[in-house]
């Protein structure tokens, strides 16, 4: 049996005609930059995220970059974030000339440990960037309390967690802004790169809109130096078809996770921990296991897709050597990097496929 880590063809088959019709609308209109499709998906995602405003951008990376630039964060500034995340989180901080300051993670949730943030704040700190990893939001009450005391912006990297909740609040709706990704592997994935910034701050919203278009307002008049961060209307068209399915797809991922959890109970596998305050959308189902790398070879030999998110914490990446971090500085992130493994969790998995994953995996430890 073949069980890929993700099967987008199964999803697309069910919505193909609708997607093609929406794309044809864009092509027939020849309004290939901006336009009604982009405006419609911005409005819909803002509503789904319990936010007043949304700004479509070209990728999740550009969502972070635009937000940092729009907040005026740059050379000489520091941003506190996690070392256990996709590269774009810290890469964007460095790209605007600021310094990423890494704080270790909670070992159970893999999210930023809020108890360690205060000690990392200096007079140069301008923002905290928690990441809602694998579909579960970070402990936002504590993060917001620390940020409030120090008058810091909070940028929620919600690239993996659109519509996930913390105490009933949607990802992106608690902090200064939330950054979303529509990379095809996300719960709400496009047919290429795409992203969005959501916020309840009107002043920031206006700045984000200007900055995504080279800082131009009005056209050809530049008060700011921005970038080309625009969301493609063809991506918007596809997302408009997919968004109404998002809650159902995420619910099916939770159902699959519950199935796995039951099957793995009492075994060597450490299942994902979800806080009682959170509802995860399970962008990834990430377990912790001994002999992880050998297990990866075993699963792939049996045609089961799996992936390591992430094998090298950011504080140990070569490009960040100039920051002076060393092994042992973020021990929980370093341990996770040696033990985590993502298994197939996409909505179209059958029980037979999940059983095959579980049985093949457990057979490795017999």
C-alpha positions in Angstrom: 0.0 0.0 0.0 1.2 3.5 -0.8 0.4 6.2 1.8 1.8 9.6 0.8 2.5 12.3 3.4 0.0 14.4 1.6 -2.3 13.7 -1.4 -3.5 16.9 -3.0 -4.8 15.1 -6.0 -7.6 13.6 -3.9 -8.7 17.0 -2.6 -8.5 18.6 -6.1 -10.6 15.9 -7.7 -13.6 16.9 -5.6 -13.4 20.6 -6.4 -11.8 20.7 -9.8 -14.7 22.1 -11.8 -15.3 24.9 -9.3 -11.6 25.8 -9.3 -11.4 25.9 -13.0 -14.5 28.0 -13.3 -13.1 30.6 -10.8 -9.8 30.7 -12.6 -11.5 31.1 -16.0 -13.3 34.1 -14.5 -9.9 35.7 -13.8 -8.6 34.9 -17.3 -11.7 36.1 -19.0 -11.6 39.4 -17.1 -7.9 39.8 -17.8 -7.7 41.6 -14.4 -4.5 39.7 -13.5 -3.3 42.0 -10.6 -5.6 42.6 -7.7 -9.3 42.8 -8.4 -12.5 41.3 -7.0 -11.2 37.8 -6.3 -8.4 39.2 -4.1 -10.8 41.5 -2.3 -13.3 38.7 -1.8 -10.8 36.3 -0.3 -9.4 39.0 1.9 -12.8 39.7 3.3 -13.6 36.0 3.8 -10.3 35.2 5.5 -10.6 38.2 7.8 -14.1 37.0 8.8 -12.9 33.4 9.3 -10.0 34.7 11.5 -12.3 37.0 13.6 -10.3 40.0 12.3 -11.5 43.3 10.9 -8.9 43.5 8.1 -6.8 41.3 5.9 -4.1 42.0 3.3 -3.4 39.3 0.6 0.3 38.8 -0.1 2.4 36.6 -2.3 3.5 34.1 0.3 3.5 33.4 4.0 7.1 34.7 4.0 5.9 38.0 2.5 3.2 38.2 5.2 5.9 38.2 7.9 8.2 40.5 5.9 5.5 43.0 5.1 4.4 43.0 8.8 7.9 43.7 10.1 8.4 46.4 7.5 5.0 48.0 8.2 5.8 48.1 11.9 9.0 49.9 11.2 11.3 47.1 12.5 14.8 47.2 11.1 18.5 47.6 11.8 19.3 47.8 15.5 16.1 46.2 16.6 15.5 42.8 18.1 12.6 40.3 17.7 12.1 37.4 20.1 11.0 34.2 18.5 11.4 30.4 18.5 14.3 28.4 17.1 11.9 25.5 16.2 10.0 26.6 13.2 10.2 27.0 9.4 13.2 29.2 8.3 11.0 32.1 7.2 10.1 33.1 10.7 13.7 34.2 11.6 14.8 34.7 8.0 12.5 37.6 7.6 13.7 39.2 10.9 17.2 39.1 9.6 16.2 40.3 6.1 14.9 43.6 7.5 18.2 44.1 9.3 16.9 43.2 12.8 18.3 40.5 15.1 16.5 37.3 15.8 16.6 36.4 19.5 15.8 32.8 20.1 13.9 31.5 23.2 13.5 27.8 23.8 10.2 25.9 23.3 7.9 24.1 25.6 8.7 20.4 25.1 5.1 19.2 25.0 3.6 21.7 22.5 6.8 22.6 20.6 5.7 26.3 20.9 7.6 29.3 22.3 8.0 29.0 26.1 6.4 32.2 27.5 8.2 31.9 30.8 11.5 32.5 29.1 10.6 35.6 27.1 11.0 38.3 29.8 14.6 37.4 30.4 15.3 37.9 26.7 13.9 41.4 26.4 16.4 44.2 26.0 16.1 47.9 25.2 16.4 46.9 21.6 13.4 44.5 21.6 10.6 45.6 19.4 8.4 42.6 19.0 7.7 39.0 20.0 6.9 36.5 17.2 5.3 33.3 18.5 4.7 30.5 16.0 1.5 28.5 16.2 3.3 25.3 15.2 1.8 22.2 13.5 -1.8 23.7 13.9 -1.8 24.6 17.6 -1.7 28.1 19.0 0.9 29.2 21.5 0.1 30.2 25.1 -1.1 33.7 24.1 -2.3 35.1 27.4 1.2 34.9 28.9 2.8 36.2 25.8 0.5 39.1 25.5 1.0 39.9 29.2 4.8 40.1 28.8 4.4 42.1 25.6 2.0 44.5 27.2 4.4 45.2 30.1 7.2 46.0 27.7 5.1 47.7 25.1 6.1 45.2 22.4 4.2 44.3 19.2 3.2 40.6 18.9 3.3 39.1 15.4 1.6 35.8 15.3 3.2 33.4 12.8 0.0 31.5 12.1 1.2 30.0 8.8 0.3 26.5 9.9 -2.7 27.4 12.0 -5.5 29.3 10.1 -8.7 29.1 12.2 -7.1 27.2 15.1 -8.2 28.6 18.5 -6.8 29.6 21.9 -9.5 30.0 24.5 -12.0 30.5 21.7 -9.9 33.2 19.9 -8.8 32.5 16.3 -5.2 32.5 15.2 -4.1 36.0 14.2 -6.8 37.8 16.2 -5.0 38.2 19.5 -1.7 39.9 18.6 -0.9 43.0 16.7 -1.1 41.0 13.4 -1.3 37.4 12.2 0.6 36.0 9.3 -0.9 33.2 7.2 0.4 31.0 4.5 -1.5 29.4 1.6 1.4 27.1 0.6 -0.3 24.0 -1.0 0.5 21.8 2.0 -1.5 24.0 4.4 -5.0 23.2 5.5 -6.1 26.1 3.3 -3.6 25.7 0.4 -3.5 27.5 -2.9 -2.2 26.2 -6.2 1.1 27.9 -5.7 2.5 30.4 -3.2 0.2 32.8 -1.4 -0.3 34.4 2.0 -2.2 37.0 4.1 -1.8 39.3 7.0 -4.8 39.7 9.3 -5.2 42.4 11.9 -7.7 44.4 13.9 -5.4 47.5 13.8 -6.7 49.9 11.0 -3.6 52.0 11.0 -1.4 48.9 10.5 -3.8 47.6 7.8 -3.4 50.8 5.8 0.3 50.6 6.0 0.3 46.9 5.0 -1.7 47.8 1.9 0.7 50.5 0.9 3.8 48.4 1.6 2.7 45.4 -0.5 2.7 47.7 -3.5 6.2 49.1 -3.3 5.2 51.7 -0.6 3.2 53.6 -3.3 0.2 55.7 -2.3 -1.0 57.2 -4.6 0.5 55.4 -7.6 4.1 56.4 -8.4 4.3 58.5 -5.1 6.5 56.6 -2.5 6.5 57.7 1.1 7.9 54.3 2.1 10.1 51.7 0.5 7.9 48.6 0.3 8.0 45.6 -1.9 6.0 43.6 -4.5 4.0 41.5 -2.0 0.7 41.2 -4.0 -1.5 38.1 -3.9 -2.1 36.7 -7.4 -5.8 36.7 -8.3 -5.6 33.2 -9.7 -4.5 32.0 -6.2 -7.4 34.0 -4.7 -9.8 32.3 -7.1 -8.7 28.8 -6.0 -8.8 29.8 -2.3 -12.3 31.1 -2.7 -13.4 27.6 -3.7 -11.4 25.9 -0.9 -12.2 28.2 2.1 -15.8 26.9 2.5 -14.4 23.4 2.9 -11.7 24.4 5.5 -13.6 23.7 8.7 -14.7 20.2 7.4 -11.2 19.4 6.3 -9.7 20.4 9.6 -12.4 18.4 11.5 -11.4 15.3 9.4 -7.8 15.9 10.3 -8.8 16.0 14.0 -10.7 12.8 13.5 -7.7 11.1 12.0 -5.5 12.4 14.8 -8.0 10.9 17.4 -7.7 7.6 15.5 -3.9 7.6 15.6 -3.9 8.6 19.3 -6.1 5.7 20.2 -4.0 3.2 18.2 -0.7 4.5 19.6 -1.8 4.6 23.2 0.5 2.6 25.5 3.2 2.2 22.8 6.7 3.7 22.4 5.1 6.5 20.4 4.6 9.9 22.1 1.5 11.4 20.5 1.0 15.1 20.0 0.0 17.1 23.0 -2.9 19.6 22.6 -3.5 22.0 25.4 -7.0 22.1 26.9 -7.1 25.8 25.9 -6.5 25.0 22.2 -8.2 23.5 19.3 -5.6 22.3 16.8 -6.2 22.1 13.0 -3.4 19.4 12.8 -1.5 20.9 9.8 0.9 18.2 10.8 0.5 15.2 13.1 3.9 15.1 14.8 5.0 12.3 17.1 8.2 11.8 19.1 10.0 8.5 18.8 13.3 6.8 19.6 15.6 5.9 16.8 13.8 8.4 14.6 16.1 8.4 11.6 16.0 4.6 11.4 12.2 4.7 11.6 12.1 7.1 8.7 14.0 4.6 6.5 11.7 1.8 7.6 8.5 3.8 6.7 9.8 5.0 3.4 10.8 1.5 2.5 7.2 0.5 3.0 5.9 3.4 0.9 4.7 5.5 3.8 5.3 9.3 3.5 6.8 11.0 6.5 8.8 14.2 7.1 11.1 15.7 9.8 9.9 19.1 10.9 12.6 20.3 11.7 16.0 18.6 11.7 18.1 21.6 12.6 16.9 24.3 15.0 17.3 27.8 13.7 19.8 28.9 16.4 22.2 26.2 15.0 21.8 27.0 11.3 25.0 28.0 9.6 23.6 31.3 8.4 22.9 32.4 12.0 26.3 31.5 13.3 27.0 35.3 13.6 24.5 35.5 16.4 26.8 33.4 18.6 24.4 30.6 19.7 25.8 27.2 20.5 24.5 23.7 21.0 22.8 23.5 24.4 21.4 27.0 24.4 17.9 25.8 23.5 17.9 22.2 24.7 14.2 21.4 24.2 14.3 22.6 20.6 17.5 20.5 20.1 15.9 17.4 21.6 12.8 17.8 19.5 14.9 18.1 16.3 16.3 14.6 17.0 12.9 12.9 17.8 10.0 14.5 15.9 8.4 12.9 12.9 5.3 13.9 10.9 2.9 11.2 9.7 0.1 11.4 7.1 -2.9 13.3 8.5 -4.7 14.7 5.4 -8.5 14.5 5.3 -8.8 11.9 2.6 -7.0 9.1 4.6 -9.0 5.9 4.9 -9.0 3.7 8.0 -7.1 1.1 6.1 -4.4 3.6 5.2 -4.1 4.7 8.9 -4.0 1.1 10.1 -1.2 0.4 7.6 0.8 3.4 8.9 0.3 2.4 12.6 1.1 -1.3 12.1 4.1 -0.6 9.9 5.4 1.9 12.4 5.0 -0.3 15.4 6.5 -3.3 13.7 9.8 -1.4 13.6 10.0 -1.6 17.4 9.0 -5.2 17.8 
